[in-house]
Amino acid sequence: MNNLNIAFISHGGGPMPLLNDPRHTKLVTYLKSLANKLQKPSAILLISAHWEEAVATITANVKPKMIYDYVGFPAATYQLQYPCPGEPELAVKVQQALKQADIPVKLDYQRGYDHGLYVPLMLMYPEADIPSIQLSLVNNLDAQQHLAIGKALQSLDYDNLLVIGSGFSFHNMREFFSANTNDSQKKNHEFEHWLHASLSDEKLSETERNTRMINWFKAPHARYCHPREEHLLPLHVCYGLAGRVCDEHETVTILNKQSSAFVWCNQSKDI
Protein backbone atom coordinates (compact mmCIF):
# COMPACT_ATOMS: atom_id res chain seq x y z
CA MET A 1 0.00 0.00 0.00
CA ASN A 2 1.70 3.18 -1.18
CA ASN A 3 1.10 6.81 -0.22
CA LEU A 4 -0.97 6.05 2.84
CA ASN A 5 -1.89 9.07 4.94
CA ILE A 6 -3.51 8.72 8.36
CA ALA A 7 -5.17 11.48 10.37
CA PHE A 8 -7.04 11.55 13.65
CA ILE A 9 -9.20 14.65 13.90
CA SER A 10 -11.41 16.16 16.57
CA HIS A 11 -14.55 16.76 14.52
CA GLY A 12 -16.45 19.28 16.64
CA GLY A 13 -20.01 19.38 17.91
CA GLY A 14 -22.60 17.94 15.50
CA PRO A 15 -23.02 20.20 12.45
CA MET A 16 -21.72 23.27 14.31
CA PRO A 17 -18.50 23.55 12.25
CA LEU A 18 -20.72 24.22 9.21
CA LEU A 19 -22.74 26.96 10.94
CA ASN A 20 -20.04 29.62 11.32
CA ASP A 21 -19.97 28.94 15.04
CA PRO A 22 -17.10 31.04 16.47
CA ARG A 23 -16.14 28.24 18.85
CA HIS A 24 -15.33 26.08 15.80
CA THR A 25 -13.42 28.67 13.74
CA LYS A 26 -10.00 27.18 14.51
CA LEU A 27 -11.22 23.68 13.68
CA VAL A 28 -12.61 24.80 10.32
CA THR A 29 -9.32 26.51 9.49
CA TYR A 30 -7.33 23.45 10.52
CA LEU A 31 -9.39 20.94 8.51
CA LYS A 32 -9.15 23.05 5.37
CA SER A 33 -5.40 23.42 5.81
CA LEU A 34 -4.99 19.69 6.40
CA ALA A 35 -6.74 18.87 3.13
CA ASN A 36 -4.49 21.32 1.29
CA LYS A 37 -1.40 19.77 2.85
CA LEU A 38 -2.19 16.15 1.93
CA GLN A 39 -2.15 14.74 -1.57
CA LYS A 40 -5.73 14.30 -2.71
CA PRO A 41 -6.58 10.66 -1.96
CA SER A 42 -8.08 8.11 -4.32
CA ALA A 43 -10.42 7.01 -1.53
CA ILE A 44 -11.12 7.63 2.15
CA LEU A 45 -11.62 5.10 4.93
CA LEU A 46 -13.15 6.84 7.93
CA ILE A 47 -13.60 5.46 11.44
CA SER A 48 -16.42 7.41 13.06
CA ALA A 49 -17.04 7.77 16.78
CA HIS A 50 -20.75 7.82 15.92
CA TRP A 51 -21.08 4.21 14.79
CA GLU A 52 -20.80 1.19 17.05
CA GLU A 53 -21.60 -2.43 16.18
CA ALA A 54 -21.16 -5.83 17.84
CA VAL A 55 -18.43 -6.57 15.29
CA ALA A 56 -16.36 -4.31 13.06
CA THR A 57 -18.70 -3.29 10.23
CA ILE A 58 -17.98 -1.57 6.93
CA THR A 59 -20.30 0.42 4.67
CA ALA A 60 -20.38 -1.26 1.27
CA ASN A 61 -23.13 0.52 -0.65
CA VAL A 62 -22.44 2.48 -3.81
CA LYS A 63 -24.62 5.50 -2.95
CA PRO A 64 -24.75 5.96 0.82
CA LYS A 65 -27.62 8.00 2.24
CA MET A 66 -27.27 10.76 4.84
CA ILE A 67 -27.84 10.10 8.54
CA TYR A 68 -28.75 13.22 10.54
CA ASP A 69 -27.66 11.87 13.91
CA TYR A 70 -28.04 15.07 15.93
CA VAL A 71 -30.95 16.98 17.42
CA GLY A 72 -31.92 20.59 18.06
CA PHE A 73 -30.13 22.28 15.17
CA PRO A 74 -31.50 24.57 12.40
CA ALA A 75 -33.71 22.94 9.78
CA ALA A 76 -31.08 23.43 7.08
CA THR A 77 -28.74 21.02 8.86
CA TYR A 78 -31.24 18.22 8.17
CA GLN A 79 -31.03 18.94 4.46
CA LEU A 80 -27.25 18.72 4.17
CA GLN A 81 -26.01 16.54 1.34
CA TYR A 82 -22.58 15.07 0.77
CA PRO A 83 -23.06 12.94 -2.35
CA CYS A 84 -19.65 11.32 -2.59
CA PRO A 85 -19.84 7.72 -3.84
CA GLY A 86 -19.17 4.67 -1.74
CA GLU A 87 -16.30 2.34 -2.61
CA PRO A 88 -17.42 -1.31 -2.36
CA GLU A 89 -14.08 -2.60 -3.64
CA LEU A 90 -12.27 -0.91 -0.76
CA ALA A 91 -14.90 -2.19 1.67
CA VAL A 92 -14.22 -5.77 0.59
CA LYS A 93 -10.47 -5.26 0.95
CA VAL A 94 -10.93 -3.91 4.48
CA GLN A 95 -13.11 -6.92 5.27
CA GLN A 96 -10.41 -9.27 3.95
CA ALA A 97 -7.67 -7.56 5.95
CA LEU A 98 -9.64 -7.91 9.18
CA LYS A 99 -10.59 -11.52 8.43
CA GLN A 100 -6.94 -12.39 7.87
CA ALA A 101 -6.25 -11.14 11.39
CA ASP A 102 -9.15 -13.24 12.78
CA ILE A 103 -11.13 -10.12 13.65
CA PRO A 104 -14.91 -10.62 13.27
CA VAL A 105 -16.18 -8.33 10.52
CA LYS A 106 -19.18 -7.80 8.26
CA LEU A 107 -20.29 -5.58 5.40
CA ASP A 108 -23.36 -3.32 5.65
CA TYR A 109 -25.09 -2.47 2.37
CA GLN A 110 -27.77 -0.24 3.96
CA ARG A 111 -26.10 2.21 6.34
CA GLY A 112 -25.34 5.73 5.19
CA TYR A 113 -22.87 8.40 6.25
CA ASP A 114 -23.13 9.83 9.75
CA HIS A 115 -22.01 13.34 10.65
CA GLY A 116 -18.63 12.04 11.80
CA LEU A 117 -17.91 11.65 8.09
CA TYR A 118 -19.77 14.34 6.21
CA VAL A 119 -19.20 17.30 8.51
CA PRO A 120 -15.38 17.20 8.35
CA LEU A 121 -15.34 16.09 4.70
CA MET A 122 -17.62 18.94 3.64
CA LEU A 123 -14.87 21.22 4.92
CA MET A 124 -11.90 19.21 3.69
CA TYR A 125 -13.21 18.04 0.31
CA PRO A 126 -16.33 20.07 -0.54
CA GLU A 127 -16.45 18.72 -4.10
CA ALA A 128 -17.62 15.36 -2.68
CA ASP A 129 -15.76 13.52 -5.42
CA ILE A 130 -13.64 11.13 -3.34
CA PRO A 131 -15.13 7.64 -2.80
CA SER A 132 -15.51 7.03 0.93
CA ILE A 133 -16.43 4.25 3.29
CA GLN A 134 -16.95 4.05 7.04
CA LEU A 135 -15.65 1.49 9.50
CA SER A 136 -17.52 1.14 12.78
CA LEU A 137 -16.18 0.89 16.28
CA VAL A 138 -16.81 -2.33 18.17
CA ASN A 139 -19.31 -1.66 20.91
CA ASN A 140 -17.28 -3.28 23.68
CA LEU A 141 -15.09 -0.16 23.38
CA ASP A 142 -11.98 -2.21 24.15
CA ALA A 143 -8.82 -0.19 23.48
CA GLN A 144 -6.64 -3.20 22.71
CA GLN A 145 -9.15 -4.53 20.17
CA HIS A 146 -9.21 -1.21 18.33
CA LEU A 147 -5.42 -1.14 18.22
CA ALA A 148 -5.60 -4.65 16.74
CA ILE A 149 -8.08 -3.47 14.09
CA GLY A 150 -5.63 -0.77 13.09
CA LYS A 151 -2.73 -3.22 12.95
CA ALA A 152 -4.79 -5.56 10.78
CA LEU A 153 -5.33 -2.75 8.28
CA GLN A 154 -1.57 -2.67 7.64
CA SER A 155 -2.11 -5.53 5.16
CA LEU A 156 -4.68 -3.53 3.20
CA ASP A 157 -3.82 -3.37 -0.50
CA TYR A 158 -5.01 0.02 -1.75
CA ASP A 159 -2.89 2.86 -3.09
CA ASN A 160 -3.25 6.54 -2.23
CA LEU A 161 -5.63 5.95 0.66
CA LEU A 162 -6.49 8.46 3.37
CA VAL A 163 -7.57 6.92 6.68
CA ILE A 164 -9.34 9.32 9.02
CA GLY A 165 -10.19 8.68 12.64
CA SER A 166 -13.07 11.06 13.28
CA GLY A 167 -13.56 11.57 16.99
CA PHE A 168 -12.64 14.11 19.67
CA SER A 169 -9.66 14.04 22.02
CA PHE A 170 -11.82 15.77 24.64
CA HIS A 171 -15.43 14.60 24.88
CA ASN A 172 -17.24 15.48 28.07
CA MET A 173 -20.54 16.89 26.87
CA ARG A 174 -21.46 18.53 30.18
CA GLU A 175 -18.12 20.30 30.40
CA PHE A 176 -18.34 21.71 26.87
CA PHE A 177 -21.19 23.89 28.07
CA SER A 178 -20.04 24.56 31.63
CA ALA A 179 -17.90 27.38 32.97
CA ASN A 180 -14.31 27.14 31.72
CA THR A 181 -12.67 27.27 35.16
CA ASN A 182 -8.99 27.02 36.03
CA ASP A 183 -9.63 23.50 37.31
CA SER A 184 -11.40 22.36 34.16
CA GLN A 185 -8.66 23.86 31.98
CA LYS A 186 -5.98 22.13 34.07
CA LYS A 187 -7.66 18.73 33.68
CA ASN A 188 -8.18 19.23 29.95
CA HIS A 189 -4.60 20.40 29.36
CA GLU A 190 -2.97 17.65 31.43
CA PHE A 191 -4.75 14.91 29.51
CA GLU A 192 -3.91 16.58 26.19
CA HIS A 193 -0.25 16.81 27.23
CA TRP A 194 -0.24 13.10 28.10
CA LEU A 195 -1.82 12.20 24.78
CA HIS A 196 0.62 14.38 22.85
CA ALA A 197 3.58 12.84 24.66
CA SER A 198 2.27 9.32 24.10
CA LEU A 199 2.13 9.72 20.33
CA SER A 200 4.93 12.23 19.74
CA ASP A 201 7.76 11.21 22.08
CA GLU A 202 10.40 9.44 19.99
CA LYS A 203 12.09 8.18 23.16
CA LEU A 204 9.20 5.79 23.78
CA SER A 205 9.44 2.33 22.26
CA GLU A 206 6.42 1.10 20.33
CA THR A 207 5.82 -1.42 23.10
CA GLU A 208 5.66 1.45 25.58
CA ARG A 209 3.45 3.48 23.25
CA ASN A 210 1.07 0.54 22.81
CA THR A 211 0.90 0.02 26.56
CA ARG A 212 0.08 3.67 27.16
CA MET A 213 -2.70 3.61 24.57
CA ILE A 214 -4.19 0.39 25.95
CA ASN A 215 -4.13 1.89 29.45
CA TRP A 216 -5.25 5.36 28.38
CA PHE A 217 -7.75 5.47 31.26
CA LYS A 218 -4.80 5.70 33.69
CA ALA A 219 -3.74 9.01 32.14
CA PRO A 220 -4.26 12.22 34.14
CA HIS A 221 -7.97 13.09 34.27
CA ALA A 222 -8.78 10.51 31.58
CA ARG A 223 -12.33 9.88 32.74
CA TYR A 224 -13.00 13.56 33.15
CA CYS A 225 -12.07 14.06 29.51
CA HIS A 226 -13.76 10.86 28.34
CA PRO A 227 -16.60 9.64 30.58
CA ARG A 228 -17.22 7.23 27.68
CA GLU A 229 -14.36 6.53 25.29
CA GLU A 230 -16.04 6.22 21.90
CA HIS A 231 -14.62 9.54 20.69
CA LEU A 232 -11.07 8.53 21.58
CA LEU A 233 -11.02 5.04 20.03
CA PRO A 234 -10.74 6.16 16.38
CA LEU A 235 -7.30 7.37 17.47
CA HIS A 236 -6.41 3.84 18.58
CA VAL A 237 -7.27 2.50 15.14
CA CYS A 238 -5.14 5.20 13.52
CA TYR A 239 -2.14 4.55 15.76
CA GLY A 240 -2.52 0.77 15.36
CA LEU A 241 -2.33 1.23 11.59
CA ALA A 242 0.60 3.67 11.72
CA GLY A 243 2.58 1.73 14.31
CA ARG A 244 4.94 4.59 15.03
CA VAL A 245 5.34 8.09 16.41
CA CYS A 246 3.17 10.68 14.67
CA ASP A 247 4.57 13.13 12.12
CA GLU A 248 2.41 16.07 13.13
CA HIS A 249 0.37 17.12 16.13
CA GLU A 250 -1.94 20.11 16.22
CA THR A 251 -3.84 21.50 19.19
CA VAL A 252 -7.08 23.26 18.27
CA THR A 253 -9.49 25.02 20.64
CA ILE A 254 -13.02 23.71 20.08
CA LEU A 255 -15.96 24.66 22.29
CA ASN A 256 -13.44 26.29 24.67
CA LYS A 257 -11.48 23.05 25.15
CA GLN A 258 -8.10 22.02 23.85
CA SER A 259 -8.45 19.17 21.37
CA SER A 260 -5.90 17.36 19.26
CA ALA A 261 -5.24 16.18 15.74
CA PHE A 262 -2.50 13.67 14.88
CA VAL A 263 -1.18 12.94 11.39
CA TRP A 264 1.03 10.22 9.93
CA CYS A 265 2.12 11.16 6.41
CA ASN A 266 2.99 9.18 3.31
CA GLN A 267 3.45 5.78 4.85
CA SER A 268 4.35 2.91 2.52
CA LYS A 269 3.63 -0.69 3.42
CA ASP A 270 5.24 -3.66 1.73
CA ILE A 271 2.51 -6.17 0.96
Secondary structure, DSSP 8 states (H G I E B T S, - for coil): --SEEEEEEE--STTGGGTT-GGGHHHHHHHHHHHHHS---SEEEEEEEEEEESSEEEE--SS--B-----SS-GGGGS--------HHHHHHHHHHHHHTT--EEEESS--B-HHHHHHHHHH-TT--S-EEEEEEETT--HHHHHHHHHHGGG---SSEEEEEEE-S---HHHHTS---HHHHHHHHHHHHHHHHHHH-TTS-HHHHHHHHHTGGGSTTHHHH-SSGGGTHHHHHHHHHH-S--SEEEEEEETTEEEEEEEEEEE----
